[in-house]
Amino acid sequence: MVVRCFRDPQIPHVTAEVNPRDDIEVVDLELLLADLAAVERRLQKVRSAAKARPKDYAAELSFLEELHHHLEAGQKVSDLTAADKQVEVLKELNLLTAKPRLYVANVGEEDLPGGGELAAVVAAAAAVEGAEVVPICAQLEMELADWPPEEAAAYRAETGLRESGLERLVKAGYRLLNLITFFTTTGGKEVRAWTLLKGALAPQAAGEVHTDMERGFIRAEVVSYQDLMASGSFSTVRERGLLRLEGKEYVVRDGDVIHFRFSP
């Protein structure tokens, strides 16, 4: 959720005063109403089907009615306890207030890097949800996008930022979705990055590259990105004994550079 956290008389706001908490509540209400409408549509279908086969739909009908009351009370689906959730039904409904949330506080340049008082309001709301906040000055990022990379990096450093807004947003998104990145190389010339769920094993990582690799997985040759960069080449990595042979139970780590051995 992107929340305005800057004051500028040249850029109008829907209300006279910029209030991030009010803006969040308005969006939350819209999301709740959208979810409520989706649940009501599902309820109509299930009630109709339950007339012919009441036992088959009793559990789902009961859950949907409870979910409807929950949303009517102004509570998000994410507030439900695990015991109250029917995962398959929720997956089919794909409700908006069930999704994990990341806040982006769109701040003024003068409030970088922390975000200032308005971003602090967003941080307080996010803390209640256990969500993360990324302060970004969208105006500055748009301007720096046209600068040479070295000059843009130097200017960001002057404002207290080590990375671009996009980089910080991507990393926060990966943390939220519990994702990591591993790398593969072809002939030492082409490098590709792959996204993987944190905690996945080496064969599952191989399956991201090709399903044949997962089926015929033998072993993985692994070196960390940091070790490879410090060594400068794969030959040096081998000389230093930093290249590891890992089997099917190896849990892939963020930044691993992997060469998969498999039987076609």
C-alpha positions in Angstrom: 0.0 0.0 0.0 1.5 3.3 -1.1 0.7 6.1 1.3 1.3 9.8 0.7 3.6 11.2 3.4 4.6 14.6 2.0 3.0 18.0 2.0 3.0 20.0 -1.2 0.4 22.7 -2.0 1.1 22.2 -5.7 -0.1 18.6 -5.5 -3.7 18.4 -4.3 -5.0 15.8 -1.9 -8.5 14.5 -1.5 -8.7 16.2 1.9 -7.5 19.5 3.2 -4.8 18.0 5.4 -2.5 15.1 4.5 -3.2 12.4 7.1 -1.7 9.0 6.4 -3.7 7.2 9.0 -7.0 8.4 7.5 -5.8 7.4 4.0 -5.0 3.9 5.2 -8.4 3.6 6.8 -10.1 4.7 3.6 -8.2 2.1 1.5 -8.8 -0.6 4.2 -12.6 0.1 4.1 -12.6 -0.2 0.3 -10.7 -3.5 0.4 -13.1 -4.8 3.1 -16.2 -3.9 1.0 -14.7 -5.6 -2.0 -14.0 -8.7 0.0 -17.5 -8.6 1.5 -19.0 -8.5 -2.0 -16.9 -11.5 -3.0 -18.0 -13.5 0.0 -21.7 -12.6 -0.6 -21.5 -13.9 -4.1 -19.9 -17.1 -2.9 -22.5 -17.5 -0.2 -25.3 -17.2 -2.8 -23.8 -20.0 -4.8 -23.1 -22.3 -1.8 -26.6 -21.8 -0.3 -28.1 -22.7 -3.7 -26.0 -25.8 -4.0 -26.6 -26.8 -0.3 -30.4 -27.1 -0.9 -29.7 -30.3 -2.9 -26.7 -31.6 -0.9 -26.8 -30.0 2.6 -24.2 -32.3 4.2 -21.6 -31.7 1.4 -21.7 -27.9 1.9 -22.4 -27.6 5.6 -18.8 -26.9 6.6 -18.2 -24.4 3.8 -21.5 -22.6 4.4 -20.8 -22.3 8.1 -17.3 -20.9 7.4 -18.6 -18.4 4.8 -21.2 -17.1 7.2 -18.6 -16.6 9.9 -16.3 -14.9 7.4 -19.2 -12.6 6.3 -19.8 -11.6 9.9 -16.1 -11.0 10.5 -15.9 -8.7 7.5 -19.1 -6.8 8.4 -17.5 -6.1 11.8 -14.7 -4.3 9.9 -12.0 -6.9 10.5 -9.6 -8.1 7.8 -9.3 -11.7 6.8 -5.7 -11.7 7.9 -7.0 -11.1 11.5 -8.5 -14.6 11.6 -6.7 -17.2 13.6 -5.3 -20.2 11.8 -7.9 -22.4 13.5 -10.7 -20.3 12.0 -9.4 -20.5 8.4 -10.5 -22.9 5.7 -7.4 -22.5 3.5 -8.8 -24.0 0.3 -11.9 -21.8 0.4 -9.8 -18.7 1.0 -7.4 -19.6 -1.8 -10.3 -19.8 -4.2 -11.8 -16.5 -3.0 -8.4 -14.7 -3.2 -9.6 -12.0 -0.8 -7.7 -8.7 -0.7 -7.5 -8.3 3.1 -6.0 -11.8 3.4 -2.9 -10.8 1.5 0.4 -10.0 3.3 1.0 -6.2 3.3 4.0 -4.0 2.6 3.7 -0.2 3.2 5.5 2.3 1.0 5.7 5.8 2.5 6.0 8.2 -0.3 8.0 11.0 1.4 9.5 14.3 0.6 13.2 14.5 -0.2 13.8 16.6 2.9 12.6 13.7 5.1 15.0 11.1 3.8 16.3 8.7 4.8 14.0 8.0 7.8 10.8 9.4 6.4 9.8 12.1 8.8 6.8 12.6 11.0 4.2 11.5 8.5 6.0 8.3 7.7 6.2 7.6 11.4 2.4 7.5 11.4 2.5 4.8 8.8 5.2 2.9 10.7 2.9 2.9 13.8 0.0 1.5 11.8 2.3 -1.1 10.2 3.7 -2.2 13.6 0.2 -3.2 14.7 0.0 -5.5 11.7 3.6 -6.7 11.9 4.2 -5.2 8.4 7.2 -3.4 7.0 7.5 0.2 5.8 9.8 1.4 3.1 10.2 5.2 2.9 10.7 6.2 -0.8 10.7 9.7 -2.4 9.0 8.9 -5.7 9.8 12.3 -7.1 13.5 12.0 -6.4 13.6 8.4 -7.7 12.0 9.6 -11.0 14.5 12.3 -11.4 17.5 10.1 -10.6 16.4 7.5 -13.1 17.7 9.8 -15.8 21.1 10.4 -14.2 24.2 8.5 -14.8 24.3 5.6 -12.3 27.5 6.9 -10.5 26.1 10.4 -10.1 22.7 9.0 -8.9 24.4 6.8 -6.3 26.5 9.7 -5.1 23.5 11.9 -4.6 21.6 9.2 -2.8 24.5 8.8 -0.5 24.3 12.5 0.3 20.7 11.9 1.5 21.7 9.0 3.6 20.6 6.2 1.2 22.8 3.3 0.1 20.3 1.9 -2.4 17.7 3.0 -4.8 14.1 3.0 -3.9 13.5 0.1 -6.3 16.2 -2.0 -4.7 14.9 -1.4 -1.2 11.3 -2.2 -2.3 12.3 -5.4 -4.1 14.3 -6.6 -1.0 11.3 -5.8 1.3 9.0 -7.7 -1.1 11.3 -10.7 -1.0 11.3 -10.7 2.8 7.5 -10.4 2.9 7.0 -13.3 0.5 9.8 -15.4 2.1 11.8 -15.6 -1.1 15.5 -15.9 -1.8 17.7 -15.7 -5.0 20.2 -18.2 -6.3 22.3 -18.0 -9.4 23.4 -20.3 -12.2 26.1 -19.7 -14.8 26.6 -21.1 -18.3 30.2 -21.4 -19.5 31.2 -18.7 -17.0 29.8 -16.0 -19.3 26.0 -16.0 -18.8 24.5 -15.6 -15.3 20.9 -16.0 -14.4 19.1 -15.3 -11.2 16.3 -17.5 -10.0 13.6 -16.9 -7.3 13.0 -19.6 -4.7 11.0 -20.0 -1.5 13.2 -19.8 1.5 13.9 -23.3 3.0 13.7 -25.1 -0.4 16.0 -28.0 -1.1 18.6 -28.3 -3.9 16.4 -30.5 -6.1 13.6 -28.0 -5.9 16.0 -25.2 -7.0 17.1 -27.4 -9.9 13.4 -27.7 -10.8 13.2 -23.9 -11.2 15.8 -24.2 -13.9 14.3 -27.2 -15.6 12.0 -30.0 -14.5 14.4 -32.6 -15.9 17.1 -31.3 -13.5 14.9 -32.0 -10.5 13.9 -35.5 -11.7 17.4 -36.5 -12.4 19.2 -34.5 -9.7 22.5 -36.0 -8.6 24.3 -33.3 -6.7 24.9 -29.5 -6.6 28.2 -27.7 -6.8 27.7 -24.6 -4.6 29.7 -21.5 -3.8 28.4 -18.4 -2.1 28.2 -15.1 -4.1 30.5 -13.4 -1.5 33.2 -16.2 -1.9 33.0 -16.1 -5.6 33.4 -12.3 -5.8 36.3 -12.4 -3.3 38.0 -15.1 -5.2 37.5 -13.6 -8.7 37.0 -16.8 -10.6 35.7 -20.4 -10.3 39.2 -21.8 -10.7 40.4 -19.8 -7.7 37.3 -20.9 -5.8 38.3 -24.5 -6.4 41.9 -23.9 -5.4 40.8 -22.4 -2.1 38.4 -25.3 -1.4 35.4 -23.0 -1.3 33.3 -25.0 -3.8 31.1 -27.4 -2.0 29.4 -30.6 -3.2 25.8 -30.8 -1.8 23.2 -33.5 -2.0 19.4 -33.7 -2.0 19.0 -32.5 1.5 20.9 -29.2 1.1 18.8 -26.1 1.9 19.6 -23.5 -0.6 20.8 -20.2 0.8 20.3 -16.7 -0.5 23.1 -15.7 -2.9 24.2 -19.3 -3.7 25.8 -19.8 -7.1 24.9 -23.4 -8.1 25.9 -25.8 -10.9 23.6 -28.8 -11.0 24.7 -32.3 -11.9 21.8 -34.4 -13.1 21.0 -37.5 -15.2 18.8 -36.7 -18.2 
